[in-house]
């Protein structure tokens, strides 16, 4: 005769996992270390796809405000009620606004080797005192970029700013 575990174990385990996730998210938000790209991938990507693709396709900036096709009056308020929280919404809004304004150069020129910019930053970079550094060598990223793929000074500056922004958005501080 086989005995099955008591049914209370499963709800307790699920409750513990949910509590841990809420606690972790709350602590990460309190320290400013929430990974907005992971949050988007977890809560939004199934319906909306990659955040930058979504931003460039469906959002626009007018008078320094991010506007969607819907929820034109207050997109940030909508975001705070649509699979995010009022504390997450300003950061998601800022990320989408930055992505709307940024041309998809990383996707076009770098993703075939490096995958997503967020994954690249998570695995190879660290932000220290506002400077993005290589995890491996400690070298400032702009020094590395200046000798990478024959990038010119303008390209180096673009990718430095892009990857630094993404480091902040992924909580690499």
Backbone as CSV, one residue per row, in Angstrom:
resi,resn,N_x,N_y,N_z,CA_x,CA_y,CA_z,C_x,C_y,C_z
1,UNK,0.851,-1.167,0.000,0.000,0.000,0.000,0.900,1.235,0.000
2,UNK,0.668,2.151,-0.948,1.437,3.389,-0.991,0.621,4.512,-0.380
3,UNK,1.323,5.330,0.338,0.648,6.462,0.972,1.027,7.733,0.235
4,UNK,0.045,8.537,-0.028,0.342,9.820,-0.660,0.571,10.852,0.434
5,UNK,1.378,11.862,0.110,1.643,12.879,1.129,0.358,13.637,1.469
6,UNK,0.295,14.153,2.666,-0.892,14.937,3.041,-1.087,16.095,2.067
7,UNK,-2.327,16.397,1.744,-2.631,17.439,0.780,-2.218,18.822,1.253
8,UNK,-2.064,19.028,2.528,-1.684,20.342,3.052,-0.256,20.720,2.664
9,UNK,0.603,19.772,2.365,1.998,20.078,2.039,2.077,20.908,0.764
10,UNK,1.320,20.571,-0.243,1.392,21.294,-1.515,0.959,22.753,-1.355
11,UNK,-0.218,23.031,-0.751,-0.562,24.454,-0.584,0.440,25.218,0.281
12,UNK,0.979,24.588,1.283,1.966,25.266,2.118,3.215,25.561,1.294
13,UNK,3.643,24.603,0.497,4.824,24.812,-0.334,4.598,25.930,-1.340
14,UNK,3.466,25.924,-1.991,3.157,26.982,-2.954,3.060,28.321,-2.239
15,UNK,2.420,28.338,-1.083,2.328,29.581,-0.313,3.713,30.085,0.073
16,UNK,4.578,29.172,0.456,5.942,29.572,0.828,6.678,30.163,-0.370
17,UNK,6.498,29.560,-1.528,7.154,30.071,-2.734,6.619,31.454,-3.079
18,UNK,5.300,31.614,-3.022,4.706,32.926,-3.308,5.214,33.963,-2.327
19,UNK,5.235,33.616,-1.046,5.748,34.543,-0.034,7.195,34.908,-0.297
20,UNK,8.008,33.930,-0.644,9.415,34.188,-0.946,9.546,35.125,-2.138
21,UNK,8.746,34.898,-3.173,8.804,35.770,-4.359,8.393,37.193,-4.012
22,UNK,7.319,37.340,-3.254,6.866,38.679,-2.860,7.925,39.346,-1.999
23,UNK,8.487,38.618,-1.031,9.521,39.159,-0.151,10.748,39.568,-0.962
24,UNK,11.188,38.700,-1.871,12.374,38.987,-2.681,12.137,40.208,-3.556
25,UNK,10.978,40.267,-4.217,10.671,41.410,-5.074,10.616,42.690,-4.257
26,UNK,9.991,42.629,-3.091,9.900,43.811,-2.241,11.288,44.265,-1.792
27,UNK,12.135,43.328,-1.386,13.495,43.688,-0.958,14.296,44.244,-2.126
28,UNK,14.182,43.640,-3.284,14.913,44.142,-4.440,14.441,45.533,-4.822
29,UNK,13.128,45.772,-4.754,12.616,47.104,-5.056,13.127,48.114,-4.048
30,UNK,13.182,47.731,-2.780,13.630,48.650,-1.734,15.086,49.049,-1.938
31,UNK,15.893,48.139,-2.476,17.297,48.445,-2.699,17.547,49.005,-4.099
32,UNK,16.486,49.071,-4.921,16.645,49.561,-6.282,17.302,48.542,-7.194
33,UNK,17.255,47.274,-6.838,17.958,46.263,-7.614,17.007,45.317,-8.323
34,UNK,15.851,45.761,-8.664,14.939,44.898,-9.399,15.403,44.811,-10.849
35,UNK,15.284,43.641,-11.425,15.650,43.416,-12.820,14.403,43.648,-13.670
36,UNK,14.308,44.839,-14.241,13.126,45.196,-15.023,12.965,44.322,-16.254
37,UNK,14.058,43.904,-16.845,13.982,43.057,-18.031,13.456,41.670,-17.662
38,UNK,13.888,41.127,-16.534,13.373,39.838,-16.069,11.902,39.973,-15.674
39,UNK,11.551,41.077,-15.038,10.160,41.333,-14.674,9.300,41.363,-15.929
40,UNK,9.740,42.098,-16.953,8.996,42.156,-18.218,8.874,40.759,-18.821
41,UNK,9.984,40.030,-18.867,9.963,38.696,-19.461,9.003,37.772,-18.722
42,UNK,8.928,37.935,-17.401,8.063,37.091,-16.579,6.590,37.465,-16.698
43,UNK,6.286,38.757,-16.727,4.897,39.194,-16.626,4.297,39.725,-17.928
44,UNK,5.117,40.124,-18.883,4.587,40.851,-20.040,4.888,40.196,-21.389
45,UNK,6.011,39.500,-21.475,6.505,39.025,-22.770,5.573,38.038,-23.459
46,UNK,4.853,37.227,-22.703,3.957,36.264,-23.349,2.930,36.951,-24.238
47,UNK,2.445,38.101,-23.818,1.450,38.834,-24.613,2.087,39.906,-25.503
48,UNK,3.135,40.561,-25.013,3.666,41.750,-25.690,5.018,41.561,-26.357
49,UNK,5.656,40.416,-26.179,6.960,40.179,-26.784,8.068,40.929,-26.056
50,UNK,9.211,41.044,-26.716,10.367,41.723,-26.133,10.012,43.183,-25.864
51,UNK,10.464,43.696,-24.739,10.073,45.045,-24.318,10.501,46.125,-25.317
52,UNK,11.706,46.039,-25.844,12.174,47.069,-26.778,11.399,47.006,-28.097
53,UNK,11.132,45.797,-28.580,10.334,45.660,-29.806,8.941,46.236,-29.591
54,UNK,8.352,45.917,-28.441,7.033,46.448,-28.105,7.060,47.975,-28.042
55,UNK,8.051,48.510,-27.342,8.144,49.962,-27.168,8.268,50.665,-28.521
56,UNK,9.138,50.169,-29.373,9.356,50.832,-30.668,8.156,50.694,-31.592
57,UNK,7.422,49.608,-31.441,6.289,49.365,-32.346,5.005,50.061,-31.902
58,UNK,4.751,50.093,-30.599,3.445,50.546,-30.123,3.460,51.829,-29.301
59,UNK,4.624,52.346,-28.945,4.687,53.529,-28.099,5.368,54.663,-28.843
60,UNK,5.119,55.864,-28.384,5.796,57.036,-28.942,6.011,58.053,-27.825
61,UNK,6.930,58.967,-28.073,7.210,60.016,-27.100,6.736,61.333,-27.680
62,UNK,5.962,62.040,-26.883,5.465,63.352,-27.276,5.559,64.272,-26.068
63,UNK,6.224,65.400,-26.236,6.419,66.345,-25.128,6.998,65.650,-23.900
64,UNK,7.986,64.796,-24.126,8.679,64.070,-23.054,7.799,63.068,-22.312
65,UNK,6.641,62.770,-22.864,5.732,61.786,-22.254,5.653,60.572,-23.148
66,UNK,5.610,59.414,-22.541,5.450,58.160,-23.265,3.963,57.928,-23.490
67,UNK,3.603,57.706,-24.731,2.199,57.517,-25.086,2.011,56.176,-25.775
68,UNK,0.917,55.528,-25.445,0.542,54.298,-26.123,-0.670,54.559,-26.990
69,UNK,-1.014,53.585,-27.800,-2.210,53.722,-28.628,-3.451,53.783,-27.758
70,UNK,-3.379,53.078,-26.654,-4.443,53.098,-25.650,-3.841,53.742,-24.408
71,UNK,-4.636,54.139,-23.483,-4.158,54.704,-22.216,-3.267,55.928,-22.461
72,UNK,-3.701,56.776,-23.341,-2.922,57.950,-23.729,-2.793,58.930,-22.566
73,UNK,-3.845,59.079,-21.784,-3.842,60.087,-20.726,-2.797,59.829,-19.644
74,UNK,-2.666,58.575,-19.212,-1.733,58.297,-18.132,-1.239,56.853,-18.233
75,UNK,-0.267,56.645,-19.079,0.274,55.300,-19.295,0.907,54.743,-18.026
76,UNK,1.544,55.594,-17.237,2.185,55.118,-16.006,1.151,54.588,-15.019
77,UNK,0.017,55.242,-14.914,-1.053,54.761,-14.037,-1.552,53.404,-14.533
78,UNK,-1.736,53.275,-15.830,-2.154,51.998,-16.390,-1.133,50.907,-16.057
79,UNK,0.146,51.216,-16.254,1.190,50.226,-15.967,1.141,49.767,-14.511
80,UNK,0.833,50.685,-13.598,0.811,50.339,-12.172,-0.323,49.378,-11.830
81,UNK,-1.269,49.225,-12.743,-2.417,48.347,-12.499,-2.447,47.153,-13.444
82,UNK,-1.455,47.049,-14.294,-1.449,45.997,-15.316,-0.219,45.110,-15.125
83,UNK,-0.343,44.132,-14.240,0.708,43.159,-13.956,1.981,43.767,-13.368
84,UNK,1.876,44.938,-12.784,2.983,45.499,-12.025,2.390,46.225,-10.824
85,UNK,3.238,46.856,-10.057,2.789,47.553,-8.857,3.043,49.047,-9.012
86,UNK,2.419,49.863,-8.173,2.693,51.302,-8.234,4.170,51.645,-8.025
87,UNK,4.913,50.812,-7.295,6.340,51.097,-7.109,7.173,50.653,-8.311
88,UNK,6.711,49.676,-9.069,7.423,49.206,-10.249,7.127,50.059,-11.486
89,UNK,5.923,50.608,-11.562,5.459,51.295,-12.772,6.368,52.429,-13.246
90,UNK,6.867,53.313,-12.369,7.744,54.382,-12.865,9.012,53.849,-13.533
91,UNK,9.572,52.781,-12.980,10.792,52.212,-13.570,10.484,51.533,-14.900
92,UNK,9.376,50.827,-14.980,8.984,50.188,-16.245,8.713,51.259,-17.291
93,UNK,8.021,52.306,-16.897,7.731,53.426,-17.784,9.029,54.033,-18.318
94,UNK,9.990,54.281,-17.435,11.276,54.860,-17.844,12.021,53.922,-18.788
95,UNK,11.979,52.620,-18.511,12.631,51.654,-19.391,11.992,51.684,-20.775
96,UNK,10.673,51.659,-20.831,9.974,51.678,-22.121,10.217,52.989,-22.865
97,UNK,10.283,54.086,-22.133,10.550,55.382,-22.760,11.954,55.397,-23.374
98,UNK,12.917,54.880,-22.648,14.290,54.813,-23.168,14.361,53.900,-24.387
99,UNK,13.667,52.775,-24.327,13.687,51.841,-25.446,12.998,52.431,-26.680
100,UNK,11.940,53.195,-26.467,11.241,53.838,-27.582,12.178,54.798,-28.309
101,UNK,13.008,55.481,-27.545,13.901,56.504,-28.108,15.225,55.941,-28.631
102,UNK,15.486,54.659,-28.400,16.780,54.080,-28.759,16.657,53.242,-30.031
103,UNK,17.464,53.543,-31.031,17.411,52.712,-32.245,17.886,51.288,-31.946
104,UNK,17.399,50.304,-32.676,17.701,48.895,-32.377,19.072,48.430,-32.886
105,UNK,20.093,49.236,-32.672,21.419,48.905,-33.192,22.009,47.651,-32.547
106,UNK,21.801,47.477,-31.240,22.319,46.271,-30.591,21.693,45.038,-31.224
107,UNK,20.391,45.065,-31.384,19.685,43.932,-31.981,20.195,43.658,-33.404
108,UNK,20.404,44.710,-34.170,20.825,44.560,-35.560,22.276,44.127,-35.704
109,UNK,23.163,44.626,-34.841,24.599,44.414,-35.041,25.263,43.484,-34.030
110,UNK,24.628,43.236,-32.898,25.328,42.524,-31.826,24.637,41.233,-31.377
111,UNK,23.326,41.147,-31.549,22.574,40.039,-30.953,22.914,38.677,-31.536
112,UNK,23.404,38.630,-32.769,23.730,37.315,-33.337,24.865,36.648,-32.550
113,UNK,25.758,37.418,-31.978,26.842,36.863,-31.147,26.511,36.902,-29.655
114,UNK,25.859,37.981,-29.211,25.709,38.227,-27.776,24.316,37.956,-27.218
115,UNK,23.336,37.615,-28.064,21.977,37.430,-27.563,21.386,38.776,-27.179
116,UNK,20.589,38.803,-26.124,19.982,40.069,-25.713,20.992,40.930,-24.961
117,UNK,20.786,42.222,-25.025,21.663,43.153,-24.309,21.569,42.922,-22.804
118,UNK,20.373,42.640,-22.310,20.207,42.402,-20.873,20.983,41.163,-20.437
119,UNK,20.911,40.093,-21.218,21.653,38.873,-20.873,23.156,39.127,-20.912
120,UNK,23.614,39.882,-21.901,25.035,40.216,-21.999,25.495,40.992,-20.766
121,UNK,24.728,41.998,-20.387,25.098,42.823,-19.234,25.101,41.993,-17.959
122,UNK,24.065,41.168,-17.769,24.001,40.347,-16.557,25.221,39.445,-16.423
123,UNK,25.677,38.895,-17.538,26.750,37.899,-17.465,28.157,38.482,-17.543
124,UNK,28.318,39.688,-18.097,29.688,40.161,-18.336,30.037,41.507,-17.716
125,UNK,29.065,42.204,-17.138,29.346,43.576,-16.697,28.889,43.814,-15.274
126,UNK,29.495,44.821,-14.690,29.099,45.295,-13.367,29.196,46.814,-13.385
127,UNK,28.261,47.458,-12.722,28.237,48.916,-12.661,28.821,49.340,-11.321
128,UNK,29.900,50.122,-11.374,30.538,50.592,-10.145,30.750,52.092,-10.261
129,UNK,30.146,52.841,-9.350,30.249,54.307,-9.333,29.870,54.909,-10.686
130,UNK,28.828,54.346,-11.304,28.330,54.867,-12.576,29.125,54.453,-13.793
131,UNK,30.182,53.648,-13.596,31.021,53.198,-14.708,30.779,51.708,-14.921
132,UNK,30.481,51.332,-16.151,30.266,49.932,-16.480,31.620,49.257,-16.709
133,UNK,31.845,48.168,-15.958,33.119,47.462,-16.004,32.918,46.017,-16.442
134,UNK,33.958,45.452,-17.024,33.965,44.032,-17.347,34.078,43.248,-16.043
135,UNK,33.229,42.249,-15.853,33.325,41.390,-14.665,34.651,40.640,-14.645
136,UNK,35.099,40.255,-15.808,36.301,39.428,-15.906,37.577,40.218,-15.653
137,UNK,37.725,41.344,-16.335,38.999,42.075,-16.256,38.953,43.309,-15.361
138,UNK,37.752,43.806,-15.057,37.626,45.053,-14.309,37.848,46.281,-15.170
139,UNK,38.115,46.079,-16.432,38.368,47.171,-17.374,37.058,47.909,-17.684
140,UNK,37.085,49.237,-17.759,35.889,49.975,-18.174,35.430,49.503,-19.557
141,UNK,34.137,49.347,-19.691,33.580,48.818,-20.928,33.918,49.678,-22.141
142,UNK,33.943,50.993,-21.969,34.241,51.851,-23.127,35.648,51.598,-23.653
143,UNK,36.589,51.205,-22.789,37.939,50.859,-23.272,37.890,49.599,-24.127
144,UNK,37.136,48.620,-23.647,36.988,47.390,-24.431,36.293,47.684,-25.764
145,UNK,35.203,48.451,-25.705,34.439,48.730,-26.923,35.262,49.469,-27.972
146,UNK,36.192,50.299,-27.520,36.985,51.082,-28.482,37.864,50.187,-29.358
147,UNK,38.082,48.946,-28.928,38.862,48.025,-29.759,38.027,46.841,-30.248
148,UNK,36.713,46.943,-30.127,35.819,45.846,-30.490,35.144,46.126,-31.823
149,UNK,35.323,45.261,-32.782,34.624,45.310,-34.069,34.781,46.632,-34.818
150,UNK,35.898,47.287,-34.651,36.170,48.551,-35.355,35.106,49.619,-35.129
151,UNK,34.595,49.688,-33.900,33.605,50.714,-33.578,34.267,52.080,-33.560
152,UNK,33.564,53.073,-34.079,34.088,54.438,-34.003,33.677,55.053,-32.666
153,UNK,34.169,56.235,-32.371,33.936,56.888,-31.076,32.441,57.092,-30.817
154,UNK,31.695,57.440,-31.843,30.247,57.648,-31.697,29.553,56.330,-31.334
155,UNK,29.950,55.229,-31.969,29.377,53.920,-31.662,29.731,53.483,-30.242
156,UNK,30.979,53.699,-29.852,31.411,53.344,-28.501,30.562,54.082,-27.476
157,UNK,30.343,55.374,-27.704,29.534,56.164,-26.778,28.092,55.656,-26.746
158,UNK,27.527,55.336,-27.900,26.156,54.812,-27.962,26.040,53.522,-27.148
159,UNK,26.923,52.562,-27.409,26.840,51.271,-26.720,27.172,51.387,-25.240
160,UNK,28.080,52.280,-24.879,28.381,52.504,-23.462,27.140,53.015,-22.742
161,UNK,26.473,54.019,-23.335,25.256,54.568,-22.715,24.140,53.520,-22.669
162,UNK,23.971,52.781,-23.755,22.938,51.749,-23.816,23.173,50.676,-22.754
163,UNK,24.369,50.123,-22.721,24.647,49.026,-21.789,24.679,49.489,-20.340
164,UNK,25.077,50.736,-20.101,25.030,51.289,-18.741,23.577,51.421,-18.284
165,UNK,22.726,51.924,-19.164,21.288,52.024,-18.843,20.727,50.650,-18.536
166,UNK,21.072,49.676,-19.340,20.560,48.323,-19.128,21.114,47.735,-17.831
167,UNK,22.330,48.069,-17.482,22.891,47.609,-16.199,22.050,48.131,-15.040
168,UNK,21.629,49.370,-15.115,20.762,49.932,-14.079,19.404,49.208,-14.103
169,UNK,18.861,49.010,-15.297,17.538,48.356,-15.423,17.552,46.902,-14.972
170,UNK,18.714,46.257,-15.033,18.790,44.851,-14.586,19.306,44.730,-13.156
171,UNK,19.523,45.860,-12.495,19.929,45.831,-11.090,21.390,45.495,-10.874
172,UNK,22.249,45.809,-11.824,23.664,45.461,-11.717,24.448,46.446,-10.852
173,UNK,23.793,47.341,-10.177,24.483,48.322,-9.333,25.234,47.674,-8.218
